[in-house]
Amino acid sequence: MPRRCAAPHRFAIMAGQEAVIAPDVSYILAMYRFFAAFGFLLAFAGAAHWVVPAGRQAFALISARDDAARLADLQLDGVLTEVRTASEIDAALAENDGELATSFIELADARGVKVTAERRARVALANAPGASLARGAGRFGQGFLTGQGEDLAGLAGATMGDLTVWGDVRDLGREAVHWARGEPVDRFMVNLAGIGIVATGATYAAFGAPLTLRAGISVLKGARRAGVVGGRFAGTIAAAMRGGSKAQFAALAGDLGTAGSKAGTRATFAGLRHVDDAAGAARLRVLAQAKGGKTLAVVKTLGRGALFLTEALSRLAFWVMAGVLNLLGLIASFNSMVVAMLRPMWKKKRRWPLALPA
């Protein structure tokens, strides 16, 4: 009668002088565990190639939250591509908007984005002295008479009207007509016009010292007419004027005046659409000082993201979670791989009888 030798992991069937050895099941399972853990380790290591850079960028955005210029630079990475730039320039030229097209060329040059010679020539033609002079003369006169200006020429006309007190008198007269007709009166404009008259007198008395304040009031009035001053920001300004906080209002108006002088009124108007308080106006000033004529293109490309963190906070939270899960996955898979590799070596061997009775 053949005898059977039993062991926990392998067995042999004795038949005369021959024996058939069955595979060691525990060894096979250990190999399966090892290769499975090794596969997961490779997967998590490969995912780190995307997780780590994205997490680093999100963290950099959070670190730059108080620096509008740096924040804009970080958010333009990967957004202002050659295709995007060409599309924006073509769209601006289609609307005969040489100012916006020029701003995009300046921004592209600053960031090393290629712009074809053909597009540069078209932009130069759109901003040719003859065409720009004819356009500028009309916008200067419109700005002087109405106080509305969306480019340098319009700003010059509006500012000239304000500096000669004409602008404030014009605005007070317009609101007086509304009052006489029983129509709604814009108290906001009335207050700005009154402060403007005082600021104009101070400008002449101090030989131009508070010129940025005067320019800021002009920007605020133009922005109010253009409908780019939100209700919250208008409430902030009104509270500063009612509360008698002259220093706060002067700082706010000075920030807007500086932004207008550095980036242009149109870029300042575009930025004001996203400003809610005095801190936002200060951010706009910082951006305009750093970017100058490129500010209009920056705001056009990024919107509110040019001044504030928008989706960056949610992106940071996502990539932090992804990074933590990736790290835990790496540790767990490496640990499983080591355990699977060493388990057969440390497992206790038990003594079993060589043969059992048949």
QUIKALIN-V386534 format. One record per residue. N is the residue number from 1. RES is the residue in three letters. PHI is phi in degrees with one decimal (none if undefined). D_FIRST is the distance of its C-alpha to the first C-alpha in Angstrom with 2 decimals. Layout:
# QUIKALIN-V386534
<<N | RES | PHI | D_FIRST> <N | RES | PHI | D_FIRST>>
This chain:
# QUIKALIN-V386534
<<1 | MET | none | 0.00> <2 | PRO | -65.7 | 3.84> <3 | ARG | -104.4 | 6.40> <4 | ARG | -112.1 | 9.68> <5 | CYS | -100.9 | 13.01> <6 | ALA | -105.9 | 15.80> <7 | ALA | -144.7 | 19.52> <8 | PRO | -65.9 | 22.64> <9 | HIS | -120.0 | 23.53> <10 | ARG | -152.7 | 20.65> <11 | PHE | -147.9 | 16.91> <12 | ALA | -130.2 | 14.49> <13 | ILE | -104.0 | 11.27> <14 | MET | -85.6 | 9.56> <15 | ALA | -137.6 | 8.71> <16 | GLY | 66.8 | 9.60> <17 | GLN | -96.7 | 13.13> <18 | GLU | -105.5 | 13.92> <19 | ALA | -138.4 | 14.21> <20 | VAL | -107.3 | 16.10> <21 | ILE | -94.3 | 18.51> <22 | ALA | -78.7 | 20.15> <23 | PRO | -61.1 | 23.91> <24 | ASP | -80.0 | 25.41> <25 | VAL | -64.3 | 27.08> <26 | SER | -63.4 | 29.52> <27 | TYR | -66.5 | 30.76> <28 | ILE | -64.1 | 31.47> <29 | LEU | -63.5 | 33.28> <30 | ALA | -62.5 | 35.29> <31 | MET | -67.0 | 36.37> <32 | TYR | -59.6 | 37.41> <33 | ARG | -62.4 | 39.43> <34 | PHE | -61.3 | 41.00> <35 | PHE | -68.8 | 42.20> <36 | ALA | -65.4 | 43.42> <37 | ALA | -64.9 | 45.42> <38 | PHE | -64.5 | 46.72> <39 | GLY | -64.6 | 47.90> <40 | PHE | -64.4 | 49.74> <41 | LEU | -60.9 | 51.28> <42 | LEU | -64.2 | 52.64> <43 | ALA | -64.9 | 53.97> <44 | PHE | -67.8 | 55.82> <45 | ALA | -65.4 | 57.14> <46 | GLY | -67.1 | 58.48> <47 | ALA | -64.9 | 60.11> <48 | ALA | -62.2 | 61.91> <49 | HIS | -61.0 | 63.85> <50 | TRP | -98.8 | 65.70> <51 | VAL | -67.2 | 65.53> <52 | VAL | -65.3 | 67.07> <53 | PRO | -61.6 | 70.20> <54 | ALA | -65.3 | 70.92> <55 | GLY | -64.7 | 70.62> <56 | ARG | -64.3 | 72.87> <57 | GLN | -66.1 | 75.48> <58 | ALA | -62.6 | 75.46> <59 | PHE | -65.1 | 75.91> <60 | ALA | -63.9 | 78.79> <61 | LEU | -62.8 | 80.46> <62 | ILE | -64.2 | 80.30> <63 | SER | -65.7 | 81.71> <64 | ALA | -96.6 | 84.61> <65 | ARG | -63.2 | 85.47> <66 | ASP | -97.8 | 88.86> <67 | ASP | -119.1 | 89.88> <68 | ALA | -61.9 | 90.78> <69 | ALA | -66.1 | 91.23> <70 | ARG | -65.7 | 87.85> <71 | LEU | -60.9 | 86.18> <72 | ALA | -64.6 | 87.69> <73 | ASP | -60.3 | 86.55> <74 | LEU | -65.1 | 82.94> <75 | GLN | -77.5 | 82.90> <76 | LEU | -78.4 | 84.48> <77 | ASP | -60.4 | 81.51> <78 | GLY | 80.6 | 79.65> <79 | VAL | -100.4 | 82.19> <80 | LEU | -84.9 | 85.24> <81 | THR | -88.5 | 83.77> <82 | GLU | -63.2 | 85.79> <83 | VAL | -67.1 | 85.24> <84 | ARG | -63.7 | 86.29> <85 | THR | -63.0 | 89.37> <86 | ALA | -60.8 | 90.47> <87 | SER | -64.5 | 90.07> <88 | GLU | -66.8 | 92.12> <89 | ILE | -65.7 | 94.89> <90 | ASP | -63.1 | 95.13> <91 | ALA | -65.4 | 95.31> <92 | ALA | -65.9 | 98.05> <93 | LEU | -66.8 | 100.06> <94 | ALA | -63.5 | 99.75> <95 | GLU | -98.6 | 101.50> <96 | ASN | 57.5 | 104.06> <97 | ASP | -106.2 | 102.71> <98 | GLY | -66.2 | 103.39> <99 | GLU | -64.8 | 102.99> <100 | LEU | -67.1 | 99.38> <101 | ALA | -62.3 | 98.54> <102 | THR | -64.5 | 100.07> <103 | SER | -61.9 | 98.11> <104 | PHE | -69.4 | 94.83> <105 | ILE | -65.6 | 95.83> <106 | GLU | -61.7 | 96.64> <107 | LEU | -66.9 | 93.31> <108 | ALA | -64.2 | 91.41> <109 | ASP | -62.6 | 93.24> <110 | ALA | -67.8 | 92.49> <111 | ARG | -106.3 | 88.75> <112 | GLY | 72.7 | 88.47> <113 | VAL | -92.9 | 87.93> <114 | LYS | -72.5 | 89.33> <115 | VAL | -127.9 | 92.25> <116 | THR | -66.7 | 93.53> <117 | ALA | -62.6 | 97.05> <118 | GLU | -64.7 | 97.92> <119 | ARG | -69.9 | 97.20> <120 | ARG | -60.4 | 99.13> <121 | ALA | -66.4 | 102.09> <122 | ARG | -66.0 | 102.00> <123 | VAL | -67.4 | 101.92> <124 | ALA | -62.4 | 104.79> <125 | LEU | -66.9 | 106.77> <126 | ALA | -66.2 | 106.16> <127 | ASN | -106.9 | 107.52> <128 | ALA | -60.6 | 110.41> <129 | PRO | -53.2 | 113.59> <130 | GLY | -63.9 | 115.57> <131 | ALA | -67.0 | 113.01> <132 | SER | -68.5 | 112.13> <133 | LEU | -67.5 | 115.82> <134 | ALA | -63.8 | 116.68> <135 | ARG | -67.1 | 113.74> <136 | GLY | -66.4 | 114.46> <137 | ALA | -62.8 | 118.12> <138 | GLY | -66.3 | 117.35> <139 | ARG | -72.5 | 114.61> <140 | PHE | -63.8 | 116.85> <141 | GLY | -64.1 | 119.57> <142 | GLN | -65.5 | 117.10> <143 | GLY | -64.9 | 115.70> <144 | PHE | -65.9 | 119.21> <145 | LEU | -79.9 | 120.37> <146 | THR | -106.2 | 117.30> <147 | GLY | 81.5 | 115.35> <148 | GLN | -103.6 | 112.24> <149 | GLY | -148.7 | 110.72> <150 | GLU | -112.5 | 107.23> <151 | ASP | -140.4 | 107.80> <152 | LEU | -62.9 | 109.86> <153 | ALA | -67.0 | 113.03> <154 | GLY | -64.4 | 112.68> <155 | LEU | -62.8 | 111.91> <156 | ALA | -62.3 | 114.98> <157 | GLY | -66.3 | 117.16> <158 | ALA | -65.1 | 115.77> <159 | THR | -65.7 | 116.06> <160 | MET | -62.0 | 119.59> <161 | GLY | -63.1 | 120.54> <162 | ASP | -69.6 | 119.07> <163 | LEU | -67.7 | 120.72> <164 | THR | -96.4 | 124.08> <165 | VAL | 68.6 | 123.50> <166 | TRP | -60.2 | 123.78> <167 | GLY | -61.8 | 120.13> <168 | ASP | -69.2 | 120.31> <169 | VAL | -64.0 | 123.60> <170 | ARG | -59.6 | 122.17> <171 | ASP | -69.9 | 119.16> <172 | LEU | -63.9 | 121.29> <173 | GLY | -64.1 | 123.66> <174 | ARG | -63.6 | 120.86> <175 | GLU | -71.1 | 119.54> <176 | ALA | -65.3 | 123.13> <177 | VAL | -63.1 | 123.52> <178 | HIS | -61.1 | 120.31> <179 | TRP | -65.2 | 121.67> <180 | ALA | -64.5 | 125.02> <181 | ARG | -84.6 | 123.36> <182 | GLY | 77.3 | 121.23> <183 | GLU | -90.3 | 118.06> <184 | PRO | -60.2 | 115.20> <185 | VAL | -105.6 | 116.00> <186 | ASP | -83.9 | 113.37> <187 | ARG | -63.2 | 113.87> <188 | PHE | -60.2 | 111.38> <189 | MET | -68.1 | 113.61> <190 | VAL | -61.5 | 116.73> <191 | ASN | -64.9 | 115.31> <192 | LEU | -64.1 | 114.19> <193 | ALA | -65.1 | 117.61> <194 | GLY | -63.7 | 119.33> <195 | ILE | -65.7 | 117.14> <196 | GLY | -63.6 | 117.72> <197 | ILE | -63.5 | 121.49> <198 | VAL | -64.4 | 121.15> <199 | ALA | -65.3 | 118.74> <200 | THR | -64.7 | 121.10> <201 | GLY | -61.4 | 123.94> <202 | ALA | -67.3 | 121.77> <203 | THR | -62.5 | 120.86> <204 | TYR | -67.1 | 124.52> <205 | ALA | -67.2 | 125.41> <206 | ALA | -99.1 | 122.64> <207 | PHE | 57.4 | 123.15> <208 | GLY | 88.3 | 119.79> <209 | ALA | -59.7 | 117.62> <210 | PRO | -89.0 | 115.69> <211 | LEU | -64.2 | 115.23> <212 | THR | -66.3 | 111.47> <213 | LEU | -64.4 | 112.17> <214 | ARG | -63.2 | 114.62> <215 | ALA | -66.1 | 112.19> <216 | GLY | -64.8 | 109.41> <217 | ILE | -63.4 | 111.63> <218 | SER | -62.7 | 112.38> <219 | VAL | -63.7 | 108.66> <220 | LEU | -61.9 | 108.04> <221 | LYS | -64.7 | 110.85> <222 | GLY | -64.6 | 109.67> <223 | ALA | -65.9 | 106.08> <224 | ARG | -62.2 | 107.32> <225 | ARG | -68.8 | 109.15> <226 | ALA | -77.6 | 106.20> <227 | GLY | 76.1 | 104.01> <228 | VAL | -102.9 | 101.48> <229 | VAL | -93.2 | 102.10> <230 | GLY | -69.5 | 99.56> <231 | GLY | -61.9 | 100.56> <232 | ARG | -67.1 | 98.68> <233 | PHE | -68.4 | 100.32> <234 | ALA | -62.0 | 103.71> <235 | GLY | -64.5 | 103.21> <236 | THR | -62.9 | 102.46> <237 | ILE | -66.0 | 105.64> <238 | ALA | -62.5 | 107.71> <239 | ALA | -64.9 | 106.45> <240 | ALA | -65.9 | 107.46> <241 | MET | -73.4 | 110.89> <242 | ARG | -71.4 | 111.46> <243 | GLY | -76.5 | 110.18> <244 | GLY | 72.2 | 112.58> <245 | SER | -82.6 | 109.82> <246 | LYS | -64.1 | 111.83> <247 | ALA | -65.3 | 109.55> <248 | GLN | -65.6 | 106.45> <249 | PHE | -66.3 | 108.19> <250 | ALA | -62.8 | 109.72> <251 | ALA | -65.1 | 106.34> <252 | LEU | -63.7 | 104.76> <253 | ALA | -64.4 | 107.63> <254 | GLY | -63.7 | 107.67> <255 | ASP | -60.9 | 103.98> <256 | LEU | -69.1 | 104.65> <257 | GLY | -63.9 | 107.77> <258 | THR | -65.3 | 105.85> <259 | ALA | -60.9 | 103.08> <260 | GLY | -64.7 | 105.71> <261 | SER | -72.8 | 107.46> <262 | LYS | -87.3 | 104.26> <263 | ALA | -111.5 | 102.30> <264 | GLY | 99.0 | 104.96> <265 | THR | -64.4 | 105.76> <266 | ARG | -64.0 | 103.43> <267 | ALA | -63.6 | 100.41> <268 | THR | -65.6 | 101.54> <269 | PHE | -61.5 | 101.82> <270 | ALA | -62.5 | 98.31> <271 | GLY | -69.9 | 96.99> <272 | LEU | -64.4 | 98.98> <273 | ARG | -62.2 | 97.03> <274 | HIS | -112.9 | 94.13> <275 | VAL | -99.3 | 96.14> <276 | ASP | -115.7 | 96.30> <277 | ASP | -154.5 | 97.95> <278 | ALA | -63.9 | 99.72> <279 | ALA | -63.6 | 96.45> <280 | GLY | -66.1 | 95.67> <281 | ALA | -63.7 | 99.14> <282 | ALA | -65.5 | 98.49> <283 | ARG | -62.4 | 95.23> <284 | LEU | -62.8 | 97.16> <285 | ARG | -61.9 | 99.70> <286 | VAL | -60.8 | 97.02> <287 | LEU | -62.7 | 95.44> <288 | ALA | -65.2 | 98.85> <289 | GLN | -65.1 | 99.84> <290 | ALA | -80.5 | 96.65> <291 | LYS | -102.8 | 96.46> <292 | GLY | 57.6 | 100.12> <293 | GLY | -66.5 | 100.52> <294 | LYS | -80.9 | 96.74> <295 | THR | -59.7 | 96.58> <296 | LEU | -60.0 | 97.30> <297 | ALA | -68.2 | 94.35> <298 | VAL | -62.5 | 92.06> <299 | VAL | -67.0 | 92.94> <300 | LYS | -63.2 | 92.72> <301 | THR | -79.6 | 89.19> <302 | LEU | -100.7 | 87.74> <303 | GLY | 64.6 | 89.87> <304 | ARG | -63.3 | 89.43> <305 | GLY | -64.3 | 86.73> <306 | ALA | -69.4 | 89.51> <307 | LEU | -116.9 | 90.62> <308 | PHE | -133.5 | 87.80> <309 | LEU | -73.6 | 84.06> <310 | THR | -113.6 | 82.95> <311 | GLU | -78.5 | 79.35> <312 | ALA | -62.3 | 78.56> <313 | LEU | -64.9 | 77.75> <314 | SER | -67.3 | 75.13> <315 | ARG | -63.9 | 73.82> <316 | LEU | -62.0 | 73.53> <317 | ALA | -60.1 | 71.61> <318 | PHE | -63.4 | 69.21> <319 | TRP | -73.5 | 68.58> <320 | VAL | -64.7 | 68.21> <321 | MET | -62.2 | 65.49> <322 | ALA | -63.7 | 63.88> <323 | GLY | -65.4 | 64.07> <324 | VAL | -64.3 | 62.53> <325 | LEU | -63.4 | 59.66> <326 | ASN | -64.1 | 59.16> <327 | LEU | -64.6 | 59.09> <328 | LEU | -62.0 | 56.63> <329 | GLY | -64.1 | 54.44> <330 | LEU | -60.9 | 54.54> <331 | ILE | -63.9 | 53.66> <332 | ALA | -64.9 | 50.84> <333 | SER | -67.9 | 49.25> <334 | PHE | -64.8 | 49.57> <335 | ASN | -63.0 | 48.06> <336 | SER | -63.9 | 45.11> <337 | MET | -65.2 | 44.57> <338 | VAL | -65.9 | 44.60> <339 | VAL | -61.5 | 42.26> <340 | ALA | -63.4 | 39.75> <341 | MET | -76.1 | 40.00> <342 | LEU | -97.1 | 39.62> <343 | ARG | -57.1 | 37.15> <344 | PRO | -62.6 | 33.98> <345 | MET | -82.2 | 35.78> <346 | TRP | -99.4 | 36.77> <347 | LYS | -67.3 | 33.80> <348 | LYS | -67.7 | 32.32> <349 | LYS | -94.4 | 28.88> <350 | ARG | -102.8 | 26.70> <351 | ARG | -87.2 | 24.25> <352 | TRP | -126.7 | 20.69> <353 | PRO | -63.1 | 17.87> <354 | LEU | -63.7 | 15.84> <355 | ALA | -149.5 | 12.53> <356 | LEU | -110.3 | 11.97> <357 | PRO | -59.4 | 9.98> <358 | ALA | -69.1 | 7.24>>
